[in-house]
Amino acid sequence: MSIRLYDSAWVAVRGVDTPQQVSKDRTNPSAFLINGYKYDIDGRAFLNTDAGPDILHLLSLQDARTLGLSTQYSAPKSLLI
């Protein structure tokens, strides 16, 4: 299965009961953060970091809406002036 991560996506992660939101790592443009773990754009554990739990699947926009999750991008507070 192919996964392509993007900022503000929602994913199901092995061992975690609730969906987790993906955010872009602002210190490394090639990394994404999920629940404190770093992943590359293809959903693999990022090189030289502790391997995070496996990503089971990317939630569709409809799945996210059905679960009442935000499907809108919101910039991190550190980027807002």
N, C-alpha and C positions, 0 to 999 in steps of 0.2 A: 504494500500500500504506500502511496506517495503522499507525503505531507509537505506543504509549503507554508511556513509560518509567516505571519504578518502582525504588525502592531495592532493591538486591541482585539485579536482573535480569541476565541474560547476553545479550550481543548479538554479532553478527558485524559487523565493521567492515572497510570496504574497505582493502586494503593490509596488514592484520594477519592473520597466520596462525592465531592462537589466539583463542578467544572472550574478550571483555572484560566485566568486571563493572561494572554501573552503581552509582554511589553518589550519594546526595543531597548537594548542596553545603550544608554546615552554615552557611555565611556568607550564602547567598542561597536562600531557600526555593523559588524558582521555577526553580532550575537543577539540573541533574544533571551529574555528572562521569563521563567515560569516557576512560580512558587520558590524563588530564590536560587534556582538552578539555571545554568547557561546552556543554551542549545543553538545549533546553527540553523540556517533557513530551512533545511530539510528535516528538522526535528531530531537530529542526533545530538547526543551530549557533546558539548563544546570541548575542543582539545584543551588539555592541561587543566581540567577542572574536575571536581568530584562528579561522577556520573549521576545524573538525576534519574528519577523514575521514567519508565518508558511512556511515551505519548501514545495513547490507544487510538485516538482519532480527533480530527478537527471538527468542531460542531458547525453545522450549517447556520446561516443567519436565521432561518426559520426555527431550528432547534433552540437557538439562544433566545429568541423572542418568546417561544413557548415556555421556556424556563424562567422568563422574567428578567433575563440578563440584558445589560446595556449593549446595544449593537452600534453605539456611536463612539467615535474616537474622542477621547478627552486628553488634552496635553497634560503632562505631569506638572504639578504646581511649581516645580523648580524652573520651568520654562516660561511660566506666565509672569508678566510684569505688573 
